[in-house]
């Protein structure tokens, strides 16, 4: 059926959606959420149909994404037909029955996700099936390869290519900003692509963006790495394993993460990584709560790496409290700079040199930790970070004080004296988000007391930073309700740390979903 194109001057969040009058849809045999094939001149697009009663019957209305894909501006004649169900839906249904899928069946699903032939409902059904039935190692490898095959890849023309990745889960983890220059300063290649925050106060890309641009394209990344040996960039616009970003869009509201391994490993494979250290924070405040879970996940990473020709080593790290003191993009970038200058928190230094040391030993260095310490103490790592900042378009002479934090700030003080018994990392994240992180980069928290440290009555537990007074007040109100830092003179004096469900009037626990 020939219909006249109407263009809505809004986006659909990357989704390919059209709107049809319900009577027109009935003539086409189209129901809500069915697929339609749109043909304009030599171009074709498959889209999901939404139906409405109050749109003209002779028109098909496009969001900006489809208008751009077809190259139309409005009032053009477009052929609209009911599209057949994609083949991959049969494979999704098979997974819903708990069946194992073959390589080509998973590839078909991933291709249809990337080409946006599946609706969010159908993708969510697939992800739910994966959550319930899991993926075998063969399926995990097949998913990883399919996600690489359906996106772009980068070749740096040499080996080894090193990388470090954290599965996330604890706030304040700015170690990539320290590990990358340590490794690059020793003459190795470490092109680090990172994510932005999804549910956390800051992703690595958010932190680095306070120092220099991170939205580089593939050719710009190659130029930076050729010049400096490393980079710290955002991977979201590079179309490396693009299916992952589409899966995450659906995983986030569901609060599930069944594709953790293929998500991470597909992007490493697409970057040409040959040696990888995976940081698995483990503890009550992390995604991974127990050592058993951590060792199982580490084994899966190593096994998958062997199948993908990536030498993987996993580090199980302390996850019972935030890393360092600064939480939020600007505060964390400041802390990373201080650490490279030899003045940062001890736990940040310790974690960074430990991870860098493992990477050095993966490529044959005899004493990796010593090598990492040398790069830090000599100032070579700091110089290398400045070189990377310069190559990415930032100010290479930046100092910690140049990184602006929110002008609105307030202290949260201890009601009684005692030692820090527990820090509720979920609550810390909620408070930092209420203050404005990650969008308002100067907002966040600065911890003044960590586990085991003594705090006098009235002493500072943490400071809250915000860019607007309303955000500061919202964060302080939440801090009063959640009381994220628990003090006790002796452990036995404070047995109740928290409760679930949350107390009346408080927020439920958040689900961490960052990669």
Secondary structure, DSSP 4 states (H G I P E B T S, - for coil): -EEEEEE-SS--TT--EEEEEHHHHHHHT--TT-EEEEEETTEEEEEEEEEESSS-TTEEEE-HHHHHHHT--SS-EEEEEEPPPPTHHHHHHHHHTT----HHHHHHHHHHHHTT-S-HHHHHHHHHHHHHH---HHHHHHHHHHHHHTS-----SSS-BEEEEE---STT--THHHHHHHHHHTT-BEEEEEPPPSSSS--HHHHHTTTS-----HHHHHHHHHHHSEEEEE-TTTTTTHHHHHHHHHHHHHT--TTHHHHHHHHHHHTT--EEEEEEEESTTSSB-SHHHHHHHHHHHHHHHHHTT-EEEEEEEE-SS-SSSEESHHHHHHHHHHHHTT-S-HHHHHHHHHHHHHHHHHTT-S-HHHHHHHHHHTSHHHHHHHHHHHHTTS-TT--GGGS---SEEEEEE-SS-EEEEEE-HHHHHHHHHHHTTTTSTT-EEEES--TT-EE-TT-EEEEEEESSHHHHHHHHHHHHHH--EEEESSGGG------SSPPTTSPPPP-----
